Amino acid sequence: MKREFKRPNGKEIYVTITHERDTDIIYVDWNGFLTVDQVKAGSEELLKIIKEVKCSRVLVDNRKVSGPWQAANEWYQTDWNPRAAKEGLTDMAVIMSDNIFTQLSLQGFTKATKGVYTVAIFNSEPDARKWLKEQATVAK
């Protein structure tokens, strides 16, 4: 299962969400400068997929994100995070961007998730995937 969301110009994809059946991970690949509305739309789609495939582990790839999105963090804290946990999200690995504004937004996001589900930050995809695999083993 793979879903893509395009920018208003209809050309550039700003997020691709894929359920990887073989690993039972939902992979979220964000791209470019993200508006709050784009962050919310992509996150709502992620939540639908979590519910649909009953997947508890998410890998978020922020390596291609190029700006701040911290304006969405209050929404995550008060709205999305509790719903995601209710649908079964337990573990999220995030691959960090080199962009300082994206990194600062991610710091706020991790504070907004405290006590709701586990978020771990990584510099590489292999490390993030390894951690998620370990979480699946712990959960069994």
C-alpha positions in Angstrom: 0.0 0.0 0.0 1.4 3.4 -1.0 -0.2 6.8 -1.0 1.2 10.1 -2.2 0.2 13.7 -1.7 1.1 16.4 -4.1 1.6 20.1 -3.7 -1.1 22.4 -5.2 1.0 22.7 -8.4 0.2 19.0 -8.9 3.8 18.1 -9.7 5.8 17.8 -6.6 5.1 15.1 -4.0 5.4 16.4 -0.4 4.7 13.1 1.4 4.7 9.4 0.4 3.3 6.9 2.9 3.9 3.2 2.4 2.9 0.2 4.5 5.7 -2.3 4.2 4.0 -5.6 4.7 7.2 -7.6 5.0 8.5 -5.5 8.0 5.0 -4.4 9.2 6.3 -0.8 9.3 4.6 2.3 7.9 7.3 4.4 6.1 6.5 8.1 5.8 8.8 10.1 3.5 8.4 13.9 3.8 9.8 16.2 1.2 10.6 19.9 0.9 9.1 22.9 2.8 5.9 21.8 4.6 2.9 24.0 5.4 0.9 23.2 8.6 -2.0 22.1 6.3 0.3 19.7 4.5 1.7 18.3 7.8 -1.9 17.8 9.0 -3.1 16.2 5.8 -0.2 13.8 5.6 -0.5 12.9 9.3 -4.3 12.3 9.0 -3.6 9.9 6.1 -1.0 8.2 8.2 -3.5 7.8 11.0 -6.0 6.2 8.5 -3.3 3.7 7.4 -2.4 2.9 11.0 -6.0 2.1 11.7 -6.6 0.3 8.4 -3.6 -2.1 8.6 -3.4 -2.1 12.4 0.3 -1.2 12.5 2.0 0.0 15.7 5.4 1.1 14.3 6.2 4.1 12.0 9.4 5.2 10.3 9.4 8.9 9.5 12.0 10.1 7.1 12.7 13.8 7.4 16.0 13.9 5.5 14.4 15.8 2.6 12.5 18.3 4.7 13.8 21.8 4.3 12.1 24.1 6.9 10.2 24.5 10.1 6.9 22.8 10.9 6.7 23.5 14.6 3.4 25.3 14.2 1.8 21.8 14.0 3.2 20.6 17.3 0.4 21.9 19.5 -2.1 20.1 17.2 0.0 16.9 17.5 0.0 17.2 21.2 -3.7 18.0 21.8 -5.3 16.2 18.8 -3.3 13.8 16.6 -1.0 12.0 19.2 -3.9 10.9 21.5 -5.8 9.5 18.5 -2.7 7.8 17.1 -2.0 6.1 20.4 -5.7 5.0 20.6 -5.4 3.4 17.2 -2.3 1.5 18.4 0.8 3.5 17.5 3.5 2.6 20.0 6.8 3.3 18.4 8.0 6.0 15.9 11.6 6.2 14.6 12.4 9.6 13.0 15.4 10.1 10.6 16.6 13.6 11.2 17.0 16.3 8.6 20.2 18.3 8.3 18.1 21.5 8.3 18.3 23.2 11.7 14.7 24.5 11.5 13.4 21.0 10.9 15.5 19.7 13.8 14.1 22.4 16.1 10.5 21.4 15.0 11.4 17.8 15.7 12.5 18.7 19.3 9.1 20.2 19.9 7.4 17.2 18.5 9.3 14.8 20.8 8.1 16.9 23.8 4.6 16.7 22.5 4.7 12.9 22.4 6.1 12.3 25.9 4.1 9.6 27.6 1.9 9.0 24.6 4.1 6.7 22.5 7.8 6.2 22.1 9.8 8.4 19.6 13.5 7.8 18.9 15.6 10.1 16.6 18.2 8.7 14.2 20.8 10.0 11.7 20.5 6.9 9.4 17.8 4.7 8.0 19.5 1.4 8.9 19.7 2.5 12.6 16.1 3.6 12.7 14.9 0.3 11.1 17.0 -1.7 13.5 15.5 0.1 16.5 11.9 -0.5 15.1 12.7 -4.2 14.6 13.9 -4.4 18.2 10.7 -2.8 19.4 8.7 -5.4 17.6 10.7 -8.1 19.3 10.2 -6.5 22.8 6.4 -6.2 22.2 6.0 -9.9 21.5 
